[in-house]
Amino acid sequence: MIYYIQHYRIQGNKFIKKGKVTGIIIFRNSHVMSYEFKILVEGDYALFTRPEMKVERVSYDVPTVSAMEGLVKCIYWKPAIRIIIDRIIVFNPIKFINIRRNEIKSKLLLSSVKAQMKGKKSEIALYADEERTQRAGMLLKNVKYGISFHLELTGIKSEHPDECAKKHDHIMLRRLQKGQCFRQPCLGCREFSVNRIELVEEFDFSQISEELQGDIDLGYMLYRMQFKDGGKPVNHNWDHPKFSDEATALYYRPHMMNGVIDVEKYRRELLC
């Protein structure tokens, strides 16, 4: 069977443009579910903070799933779709660096901001010289990751008549090919930006460092924060939405086999 998405042709499980295979289609239960995207991500530094060490920040050895979902959302995301990370590939050796950063130790009070919005006199300024503090951070340096992911429909805000998985696959593919993003992708923290994102047909596993060969137990890692509202406004009003801040932390215990973390395999073993 052959499917067509504008300038792209899907034959078998191949995504073809002008005779060139550009990707693979994921088949589940004999139905086309989604295009499998593969991207390479590189950066000078990364910080995937361990929740038990959030004051003096210490990074996990490898990226968290939620951090990779957030990175992909910088390229393209809508409430109608969900980013599903299938695999994370670590290419470079895991190396850390210690730094100290100037940070602000206080936050603006939301009540003060709301009071000023209503015309009341309220002090909402923060003076950096008075609030500055130094905190240590143990970061990853010289990182290179491969991310394999696909999209799934959520059924949220899907009122358009042409709403389908193929439509969003095509938009994501086009934006990756053109290097477009809505905001600067980062590696865990906003100040550690991604230097390069490349869409690839297949990962070159021969580039994985010899230090990462074998079975490495990564211990318990944060998978994602599961929000109580499920991505829907608690007031049922998309024009003026209000979302719940209540969330449950989900953890998993992955193993890295020869530099590859099979997220899909461990997704069934999530722990609260």
Secondary structure, 3 states (H helix, E strand, C coil): CEEEECCEEEECCEEEECCEEEEEEEEECCEEEEEEEEEEEEEEEECCECHHHCCCEEECCCCCHHHHHHHHHCCCCCCCEEEEEEEEEECCCCCEEEEEEEEECCCCCHHHHHHHHCCCCCCCCCCHHHHEEEEEEEEEEEEEEEEEEEEEECCCCCCCCCCCHHHHHHHHHHHHHHCCCCCCCECCCCCCECCEEEECCCCCHHHCCHHHCCEEECCCEEEEEEECCCCCCCCCCCCCCCCCCCEEEEEECCEEECCEEEHHHHHHHCEC
